[in-house]
Amino acid sequence: MKLIVGLGNPGAQYKNTLHNVGFQLVDLLAEDLRETQWQQKFKGDLLQGRLGDKPYVLLKPLTYMNISGESVLACKQFYKLELEDILVVSDDIDRSAGTLRYRVSGGHGGHNGLRSIIQQCGGSNFHRIKIGIGRPFSSGNVANYVLSKPSVETRIEIEAALERSVKYLIDFIKEKTIQIKPMDHNSTE
């Protein structure tokens, strides 16, 4: 079984903000898989399904970004998953809008959602796809930036990246190697 976690913040005020690209990608995947049976479980919105003979769980923690690890840990323990069975989707302020980065393992890079998951789950050996959202043009408050809605240009770049990324999540469920193509602004280091 594979667990795909999309990071974001719950509530209408955060819908479609830069920090919620993880939620957005998991929603796109659910649409693509024609799954609609979300339920609240493990402090999050959860959807279970099968892709052929491959079972999966989609999770959107509703704990707010900084304590996402609580939801992920509860789900991981219930399904008796290893960290290697988990893929986390998050925003990345250090990447240009719409760029993608795939990694297995690594640090949190200053991302509080990833930090929480690493701390709660006791390790960082999980898969991750980071979606670039860019940095604010001014030296303004980063928190205000990530909690804001993107400009039209940034939104177009991010939406294109989200649409391209669905296939990578499907590959993860199917236990195929994820290979982000150069046209997807590859950075798989």
RAVENJO-V219729 format. One record per residue. SS is DSSP state (A for helix, B for strand, O for the rest). PSI is psi in radians with two decimals (none if undefined). Layout:
SS | PSI
SS | PSI
//
This chain:
O | 2.47
B | 2.51
B | 2.17
B | 2.13
B | 2.19
B | 2.17
O | 2.54
O | -2.98
O | 2.45
O | 2.78
O | 2.58
A | -0.57
A | -0.32
A | -0.12
O | 2.30
O | 0.37
B | 2.90
A | -0.62
A | -0.21
A | 0.32
A | -0.49
A | -0.81
A | -0.79
A | -0.73
A | -0.70
A | -0.66
A | -0.73
A | -0.72
A | -0.80
A | -0.73
A | -0.83
A | -0.65
O | -0.03
O | 0.74
O | 2.37
O | -0.01
O | 1.07
O | 2.53
B | 2.74
B | 2.12
B | 2.58
O | 0.70
O | 0.62
B | 3.06
B | 2.25
B | 2.46
B | 2.27
B | 2.53
B | -3.09
B | 2.46
B | 1.73
O | -2.14
O | 0.21
B | 1.92
B | 2.60
B | 2.84
B | 2.34
B | 2.40
B | 2.30
B | 1.74
B | 2.35
O | 0.41
O | 0.03
O | 2.63
A | -0.83
A | -0.25
A | 0.55
A | -0.53
A | -0.51
A | -0.80
A | -0.80
A | -0.77
A | -0.79
A | -0.74
A | -0.80
A | -0.79
A | -0.73
A | -0.79
O | 0.02
O | 0.87
O | 2.64
O | 2.77
A | -0.60
A | -0.26
A | 0.06
B | 2.38
B | 2.24
B | 2.31
B | 2.22
B | 2.92
B | 2.80
B | 1.90
O | -0.32
O | 0.09
O | 2.58
O | 2.61
O | 2.22
O | -0.08
O | 2.71
B | 2.58
B | 2.27
B | 2.37
B | 2.68
B | 2.11
O | -3.12
O | -3.10
O | -3.02
O | -0.26
O | 0.46
O | 0.01
O | 2.07
A | -0.54
A | -0.80
A | -0.70
A | -0.79
A | -0.74
A | -0.78
A | -0.79
A | -0.83
A | -0.70
A | -0.11
O | 0.46
O | 2.99
O | 0.27
O | 0.89
O | 2.78
B | 2.69
B | 2.51
B | 2.16
B | 2.33
B | 2.08
B | 2.34
O | -0.06
O | 3.03
O | 2.76
O | 2.59
O | -0.63
O | 3.04
O | 0.57
O | -3.10
O | 2.12
A | -0.70
A | -0.75
A | -0.67
A | -0.91
A | -0.41
O | 0.13
O | 2.89
B | 2.53
O | 2.77
O | 2.91
A | -0.78
A | -0.77
A | -0.73
A | -0.74
A | -0.79
A | -0.78
A | -0.77
A | -0.68
A | -0.72
A | -0.69
A | -0.79
A | -0.69
A | -0.51
A | -0.35
A | -0.73
A | -0.54
A | -0.63
A | -0.68
A | -0.72
A | -0.69
A | -0.79
A | -0.72
O | 0.01
O | 0.56
O | 2.78
O | 2.32
O | 2.16
O | 1.76
O | 2.17
O | 2.66
A | -0.61
A | -0.27
A | 0.40
O | 0.93
O | 2.31
O | 1.51
O | 0.38
O | none
//
